[in-house]
Amino acid sequence: MLSLKSILSQIKGSFKQYKLNHPENNYFSKLMDALQTPIEYLKGVGPSRANLLKQELNLFTFQDLLHFFPNRYIDRSTFYKINDLPKNSSEVQIKGEIMRVEIIRQKRGKRLVATFTDGQNNMELLWFRGHQWIKESLKLNTAYVIFGRLNWYGNRPNMPHPEMETLENFEKGFSKALQAVYPSTEKLLSKGISQRVIIKMMGELLRSFKNPFAETLPRDLIAKYRLIDKNAALKNIHFPENQYTLTAAQNRLKYEELFFIQLQLLMKNLQRKQKIKGFVFEKVGEYFNTFFNNNLPFELTEAQKRVIREIRNDIGNGQQMNRLLQGDVGSGKTIVALMVMLIAADNGFQSCLMAPTEILAKQHFQSIKSLIGKLDISIGLLTGSSKKVERTQLAEQLESGSLNILIGTHAVIEDKVQFKNLGLAVVDEQHRFGVAQRAKLWRKNTTPPHVLVMTATPIPRTLAMSVYGDLDISVINELPPGRKKVKTIHHFDSNRLKVFKFIADEIQKGRQIYMVYPLIKESEKMDYKDLMDGYESIARAFPPPQYQISIVHGQMPAKDKDYEMQRFVKKQTQIMVATTVIEVGVNVPNASVMVIESAERFGLSQLHQLRGRVGRGIDQSYCILISSHKLSSEAKTRLETMTATTDGFQIAEVDLKLRGPGDLMGTQQSGVLQLKIADIIKDNQWLKTARNDAQVLLREDPQLEAQKNTPLRQTLAKMKAYQNIWNYIS
């Protein structure tokens, strides 16, 4: 195996001979191999520093370090005179010399004090740890550049723990204008790996490679957006000459990162469609037509019709469908799913619908059963609490093929649940299921079934393109006719009596009320107390026998929860006091008011999901947000957004800006979003551009065989081999 030194000397010696885009050359390969060198082999690192960098920053190789990008920059072009220093705690830079150094004892321990002069005035430099080695390293009457945060004692400035560099070394450095600031940790600083040390390592890395960073993008894309080349981008991201070169480097690297992610997602989608054949649902038969003509409770919206057409195209073309169906709460996703299940039955296939909770599975079962009416379709329900007799009966019906549709929780993916001919798997509220759980469903037949993934959590388009780029996406963006928008009102605690009066009036009209309290796991006891206090105050305001109240929370046994839920569904109680367990679950058309207590403690998507529990009937519905007067600016934005719009996609966009993509998607999907430099919110224009370019390129050259696409082919091959930079696609 070639050593790093010999690889680099080969690259340097023959650099001019290589035409980087020529398919036969192995320049690219050797370079990428050199970049996989463990970080301990970089001059100035060594084993102990390497271990720290691995533990604290996940930096294992030269490539990891090269793509460890700064999170901000400091302007180092300005020098202050001591007399002109600003009277605040800003970061400043001064040229001067050290006149005197002494260690001064204080009540606790010691401090090191150096008297620093700029030739006209003096100030103190202070150190509270590392006295001895710092004292030994300081040189008197030597020109230094010091940099740090100012501290004022009366009218006298000082600088604790300054960054120091001799003027001679400062002028030799890569950049004298903008200095990179890298992410760091307390532990690294305490072990002497300061910003200066990281900058030194980065300089050493770039010097060791001279000029050999190979181009990864086709020339036509570089020309199209006037992007700078890879070499210039990597040098200027770490050591920018000025603001202009820094912006050019950022744009180039952001585009590249997003482009490769989109390219991988789209290629994965193409390959899946080529490799995985799906069942062909040729006919739309009796089941579908009878339902469409006789059983539909209302006319389908244009959005529902469009989605059904998209799905019909998928299930009829011989490829396995893998489609995400997005639709706001109450937009009619269940009817779409049922109609596709009826097409499956028309073609002799079974269907399965998997929901995240038992309550939701039962609700789907009941609503689909009532929709089907007298249609000759057999439906089964399988949950964790299904009795052994029921399970045995269901198993027989599934294996014989007499059961057309199975609805259930994750119990349906157990190995003992065997279908005769599973043709369609519908996954509801997919963000609650892991990838492995969904994959189990797909193995229930020799040919994988068509997959329809549904979510009522609207995902902004930019995020959907990154997280679900390998899925085809359909959106239902209209509500069924006759549905009225939920009116959302924000009240402070002091208006509680007014809210109670409104609730009493609505109950008088025969309506039902949800009262929801927050539940945050870290403080379950406190939350439980809040809920019980709330319940008692509501019970006092709405006493029996005139009023009946249900209560539901996470600490109750499942059967008690179900009992209370059923009382509410059957209108035996007028008020449901609950925690967020009702976020995904019950459908009570008669419930017209949702009161959310301590609304400032909820996230936007959660508030939106809760609001979706009302507005399901023909009556005007209301969502009342109650909060304290003390609101953070973020909480204010959330509450204002809720009162301003009922559009789930608008809400999701605001949520994305507030919380960031990782939080929004949860752990299952966050991997794709561990971006090195791009930000899918701030850089969403680059994201759209990169996706469009990747689509055009793959339409023209699906296998990347064209000579101009050689850099892409080489880069993707190395990504696959090393599974690192921009390789987040599972």
N, C-alpha and C positions, 0 to 999 in steps of 0.2 A: 504493500500500500504506500502511495506517495505521501511524503510529509507535506505539511502546510507550506514550508519554506520552498520546497521544490516545485509545488503547484503554482505558488505565486511567482517564482522566477520564470517558469514556463509561460505563464500568462503575460508577465511584463515583457519578456524577450520576444515574444511573437505577436504582440498585440496588433501591430500594423498589418500582419499577414491575414488576420481573421476577418472575414466578412460576416458580421454577426447574424445576418438573416439567412446565411447559407445553410441548408439542411444538413450538409455532411459534417460541418465543423463540430468539434466537441468542446469548444471554448465555454459555452454556456454551462455544460455539464460539470466541467472542472471547477468553474467558479462557484456554482451552487454547492458542490461538494466541499469546497474550501470554506464556504460560509457556515457549514455544519460543524466546524471545529469547536470543541468545548471551550467555554469562555475562560477557563483557568489558563489556557495557553496564550492568552493575550498579554503582552508585556505590561507589567504593573498590576496584574490581577492576582494570579496565584491561587492555590487551593482554598485558603480560608476565606478570602474575599469572594471567590466563586461560590462557595457554599451559601454565604449571606445573600448574594445576588439571586441565587436560585430560590432560596426560601422566601425572601421578601418581595422580589419583583418578577419571579418566574423567568429569569434570564439564564438560559442554559448554553446557548451557542452564540457565535459571532453574529449570525443572522438575527437572533432575538435582540441583541444589543443594537444592531444597525436599525432595526424597526422599533426601537424603544423611543418613541417620539416625545419631544418636550410638550408640556401642557400650557406653558406661557413663556414670554420673553421679557427681558429687562433691557432697557436702553442704557448701554454703557458708553455712549458717545459724549455724554456731558460730564464735566469735572467741576466740582464746587470749590470755592475758597472757604476756609473755616469761618471767616467773618460774614459770609453771605449765606450760611446754612439756613434752610427754612425752619421756623420755630414749631416743628411738628415731628411726628415719628416716621417720616418717609425714608425710603432707601436712597442713599446718596453715595457718590464716588469721589474720592479726594486723592491727589498726588502729594507725596511728602516724604519725610524721613522720621525715623525713631531716634529721639534724643536720649531717653533714659528708660530703664526697665526695673521695676521693683515688685517684690511680693509683700503685700500688706495683710497683717492679721486682722480679723474682724470677730464679732461675737461668735459666729458659727463658721469655723474654717478660715480659709484665706482667699484673697483675690490677687490676680496678677494685673499690674497697671503699667502701661507703656505710655510715655508722653510723646505725642505725635505732632510734628510741626509742618506747615505748608510754606515755611520761610518767613511768614509774617505773624501768624497766630498759632496757638497750641490748643490741643484737646487731648482727652484721655481715651485710650483703648483698654477695654476690660475683658478679663477672662476669669470665670469662676470654677473651671475644671481644667485638667491637663496642664497645670502650671509649669511643671519642670521641663517637659519636652518643648512646650511653646517658647519658654524663656530661652532655652538653648538654641532654638531655630531662628530667633529674631536677630537681625543684624543691625547694628547702629550705623548711622550715617550712610545708609544705602537707600536709593530711591525706590519707594513702594507705591503701588496703587492699592488703596483700601476701599472696600465696599461693604455696606451693611445698613442696619436700621438705626436711626438716630434715637438717642435718649437724652432728655434735658434734666439737669439738676440745677434748679433756679435758672440762671442765665448761661450756665456752662454746659456745652454739649459733650456727650461721650458716646462711644460706640461699643456695645458688648459683642464679643465673639465675631469680629469682622472677618470677611474673606480678604486674604492678603496675597499679593503677588508682586515680585520685583518688577519694576517698570520695564526692564529689559525683556523678561519673559512675557509680560503683557503685550508688548509690541510685536513679539514673535507669534502670538496666538492667531488662530484661524479668524476670529471675528472681534473687531474692536467697537462694533456698533450695537448689535442686538445679541444679548447672551441668553442662551436657552436655559430654562428652568425645568427639571425633570421630576416626575412623580417620585416621592421618596417615603421613607418611614422613620419613626423615632429610633428604631433599633439600628438602622444603617448609620444614622447620624452619630449615635452613641459609640459606634464601632469605627468611627473615623471616615466613613464613606460619605463625604459631603458632596454638594453640587459640583464643587471644583474638581473633586476626584472623578466623578462621573464624566464631566466635560473632558478631563484629561484622557480617560479611557476611550471616549468617543473619538477624540483627535488621533489617538494611537491607532485605533481601528481603521480610520479613513486613510491614515498615512501608510499603514501596512498594505492596503489594497491599491494604493495609487489611483489608477483610472479604470479599473476593469469591470465596473458594474454593467452587466449586459442589459440591453433593452428588452423589456417584456411586452411592450405594446406594438401593434402594427404601425408602420409609418403613416398610413393614411389617417388613422385616428389621431396621431400626434399632430399631424398637419392640420386636421379639421378644427381642433380646438387650440391650436398654437401652444401646445404643451411643451415644457422644457424637457430635455432628455433625462433619463434615469439618474445618470451620474450627477448632473447639476442639481436635481431634486433632492437626492440624498445628502449632498454636501450642504445645500442651503437650508435644509430643514433643521440641521444640527448647528451649522455655523453660517447664518444668513449674512450676506454682505450689507443688505439694507432691507427696508420694508417691502420694496418691489420684488426682490428675489425671494424673500420669504413667502409672499402671497403666491408667487408662481410655483414654488416648491409644494406648498400646501395643496393648491388646486390639482397639480399633477398627481400627487400621491392619494388624494381623496378620490379622484376619478378612477385611478387604477384599482384601488381597494374595492370600491363599489362595483366596478366593471367585472372584476374577477369573481366576486360573490354572485352577481347576476348571471354571469356566463355559466358558472357551475350549477346553479339552480335550474336554469333553462335546459342545460345539457342533460341533467338528471331527469328532468321531465320528459325530454325527447327519448332518452334511452329507455325509460320505463315504458313509454308508449310503444316503442319498437319491440322491446323484449317481452313485456307482459301482455299476453293476449287476454281479451275479456270475453265473456258470454255475449252473444248477439241477441238482444231482445227485438225480434223482428216485428211482432204484431202488437197492435193496440186493440185488445179484444173486448170481450163481454164485460169483464169485471170493471175495467176502466170506463167504458162507454156508459154502462148502467149507472155507475157512480156519478159521472159527469152530468148525465141527463136528468137523473132523479134525486140524487142525494146531496148535491152541493148546497150548503146553507146560504151562500151568497155568491154573486158572480165574482169570478177571479179578477184580481187587478191586472193591469197590463204588465206590471213587474213580475207577478206570479206566472203569467202566461209565457213571458220571455224566458224565465228560469226553466220552466218545464220543457220548452223547445231546446234550450242548451243541453239539458240532461238527456232528452230523447236522442239528440244527435250523438252524445257520448255513448249511450248504451246500445246504439244501433250500428256503430262503426267497427266493431270487432276488437277495439282496444279496451283495456280496463279503465273504467271511470275512476278518477280520483279528484273529486270536486268539493270545494268549500262553499257552503251556502251561508251567506251573512244576511241577517235580517233583524231589524229592531224587535224588541219585545212586542208581541201582538201583531206582527206583520203577516202571519199566515204561513210560517215555514212548515208546520206540522201537516197541513193539507197538501202542500207540495210533496213532502216525503211520502204521505199515504198514497198519493196518485202514482208515484214512481213504484211503490210497493205493489200496487194493483197491476201495473204493466208487467212487473216481474211475475206475478201470479198468472197473468194471461199467457206468459211464455213458459209456464211449468216450473218456475223457480220459487224458492222460499226467500223470505226477507227477515231481517233482524233489526230491531231498533234498541240501541243501548243508551241508557240515561245515567247520569252520575249519582242520583239519589233514589231511594225507594219511593219517596213521595212523588218525585217527578215521573218515575217509571209507571206508577199506578195511575197518575194523571193522564199520561199519554195513552195508557191502556183504555181508560174509561172514555176519553174524548174520541179516540179512534173507533172504539166499539159503538159509540152513539152515532158517529158520522156514517159508519158502514150500514147501520140499521139492519134491514132484512137481507142484505147482500150475502150470498153464500160463500163467505170467507171465514176461515177459522183462525182465531187469534189466541195466543197464550201469553201468560204473564209469569216471569221467573225472577224472583228476588231472593235476597239472603234469608228472608223469613218464610219462603215457600216451604210447605210441609213435604215430608218424604213421599207421601202418596201422590201429591200434585207433581212433584219432580219426576217420579217414575212414569206417570201418565204422559207428561210433556215429552219425556225422552222417547217413549214409544211413538207418539204422534209425529215427532220431528224426524225420527229415523224412517218411519213408513212414508213420510211425505204428506200426511193428511193435515198437518198444521202449516198454514200458509205464512203466518206472521208471528214471530216471537218478539215480545217486548220485555225488557228487563234491565237490571243493573249489571255490574261487572260479573255477576253470577253466570251470565250467558257465555262468558269466555272460558269457563272451566273446561278441562279436557274431556270430562264425561258427557258434556253437551255436544251431541253429534247431529248434524243435519243430513238429510238425504241429498238436498241439492240447493245449497245456499247461493243465491245469485246477487243479493244486494245487502250491504251492511250500512245502516244509518247510525251515525254517532252524534248524539246531541250534547250541546255544551262541551265541545271537544276540549277546551282548555282545562277541564277537570280530569282528563285522562292522559296517561303517559303514552309514549310512542310504542313501548313494548306491549301495553294492553291492547292497543288498536291492531298491532301486528298479529296478535293471537287470533283475532276475529278473522283476519284475512286468510289464515291457514285452515279455516273450517271447510274448505273445499279444495279439490285437486287444482282446479283453475281458480285464481283469486276472485272473490266476488267484486262487483262494482261497489265503490265506497262513496257515500255522501256524508260529509262532515258538516254539522250545523252549529252555528253559534249565534247567540243573541247579544254577544258582547261586540258591538261594532268596532272594527279594527280600521284605523286610518289606512288609506290606500298605500301610502309610503311604507308603512309597517308591514302590511299584508304582502307587498312585493318582496320584502326581505325575509319574512318569516315563513310565508307560505308560497314562495316563488315557484316551488315545484308542484303546486296544486293549481288547478283551474278554479277561478273565483267567480261566483255568481252573487248578485246582490239584489235583495228585495227592498226597494227604497220607497215603497208606498204603503200606507195603512189601508185595510179593507174599507169599503164604503160604509158610511153610517157611524164610524168610530169618531168620537170627538177627542180633540187634544186635551190632555190632562192639564188643568190650570195649576201652576206651581206658585206658592206664596211663601215668603220668608218672614217669620216673626221672631222677635227676641223673647227670652224667658219672661220678661215683664208683661207680655201680652197673653199669658197662658189662659186667663179667664175668658178672654175673647175667643180663643181657640176652642175651649170647652163648650162655650155657648153654641158655636158653629157645629160642633160634633153632635150636640143634643138635637139641634134642628134637623140635621141629616138623618139621625136615627128616627126622629119623628116621621120623616118621609119614607121610612122602611129600609133605609140603607144600612150598610155595615162598615165598620171602621178598623183599620190597622193602626196600632201604636207600636213603633219599632224603636228599640234601644240598642246602642252600640255594644259590640262585643269584641274586645281586643284581648287576645290570649295572654299577653303578659300580665294582665291584671284581672283575671277571671273572677276573683273574689269580689273585687271592687265593682266590677261590671254586674255581677249577680246582685250585689246590694243595690246598685242603681236601678236595676230592673225591678226588684222587689219593692223598693221605695216608690218607684213610678207606679207599680201595680196598686199599691195601697192608696196613693193619692187619687188615682183614677177610680178605684172602688169607692172612695169617699165621695167623689164628685158624681159618680153614676151608681147609686146604691141599688141593691136588689129590693124587691122582686121586679121593679120596673125595668132594670137593666141586668143583662147577664154578660159575664166577661170570661173569655178563654185566656189561658196563659201558656206560652210555649217557649222553651229555652233549651240550650244544648245539653244541660246536665240531667234532663228528664229521660227516663227509659223510653225506647222507641214506641212501645204500645201506648204509653200515656200521651206522647206527642200526637200520635195518629188519632187517638180518641178526641183530644182537644181540637185538632184540625177538623175532624169530621163534624164535631158540634158546630163549628163555625160555618162549614160548607152547608150544613143542613139548616142554617139560620136559627139554631137554638141559642146562639150567643150573638150579641150585636157588636162587641168589641173584642179584637184579638190583640193582646199585649204579647210582644214577641221580641226575640233578638233576631239577628240576620238569618236565622234558619229558614225564614220564609223568602229569602232573596231568590232562590231557585225553587220553585215548587208550586204551591196551590194556585188554582185558577178559580176565583170566586167572582163571577160577573156582577153580583149584587154589592160587592165591596167598592165603595166610591170615594173613600177618603183614606189617604195614607199620611199619617203624622210621623215624622222622623225626629226623635229627640236627640239632642246634642249632635245636630246635623254636621257641625264643623269637624267631628271626629271621623266622618266617613269619607272614603275616596269618591271621585266623580263617577266612575263606572258603577260602583256599588249603589250610589244614590240613584243613578239612572235605572239600574236593575230593580231596585225596590219600588221606584215609581211605576215601573211596568206591571206591578201586581194589581194596580187599579186601572180604570179606563177600559175594562174588557167587556162592559155591557153598553147599553144604548144611552145610559144616563151621563150627565156631565160629572166628571170625576175631578178630585182635587188632591194635590200633594202639598202638605204643609211642613216646612222645614223650621224647626225650632232650634235656636242657638243661643249661646251666651253673648254678651256685648263684646267680650274680649276675643277678637278674631285676628289671626295672622293674615298677611296679605294673600297667601295661597288659599286659605279657607274662604276669604272674601270672594276671590276669583271663582272658586268652586260653586258657592251659593249663588253668585250673580249669573253664572253660566246656566245653572239649573232653572232659575226663574226666567231666563231670556229665551231658552230653546228646548224643544222636546226631540230635536233631531239627534239621534244617537251618534251619527258620524261626526257632526260638529263637536259634540261632547267628547268623543274619543280623541279628536285633534287637540282640544284644550288639555285633556288628560295626558296625552303624549308629551305636550310641552311642559306640563307641570311635573310629571313623574319620571319621564324618560322611558325608553323602550323596554329595558330589562324588567322593570317593575310591572309594567303593563301586561307583559306576556306571561309572567311567572317563569318558573325554573325550566319547564320543558322546552321552551322555545328560545330561551335567552342566549343559548350558545351562538346562534347565528348573528347575534348583535354585539359580540365582543369585538368591536371594531378598534383598530389601532389608531386611526387618525380621523376618519370620517365620522360625522354625526348625522344620523338619518333624519333628524328634525331640521337642523340648520342647513344641512346639505341635501335636502330632498330634491332640489333641482338637478344636482349632479346624479342623484340616484335614478331619477326618471330618465335622464339622458343616457346614463350607463346601461340601463335596462333596454332602452330602445335600440342602442348600438349593438348590444349583445343579440337581441332578437333579429335585427337585420343581418348581422354577420352569420348567424346560424342558419337563416333561411338560404343564404347564398352558398354557404360552405359548412354543412352540418357536421362533417368529420374533421374540420380544420385542416384539410389536405392542401389548400392553396399555399404557394411559397410565401406569400406576404403574411400568412398566419403562423409561420414557423415559430416566432417568439411565443405565441400563445400556446401552441402545442407543447413546446419545451417547458414553459413555465408550469402548465397544468400537470405535466408528467412529474416534474420535481415536487410540486405541491403534494401530489398523490404519494410520492415516495417518502417524503419527509413529514407530511401532515402538519405543516406549520403555517407560515404567513398566509393570510387570506383563505385558509382552508378550514372553514367552519361548517361546512355542509356535511351532515352525517350520512 
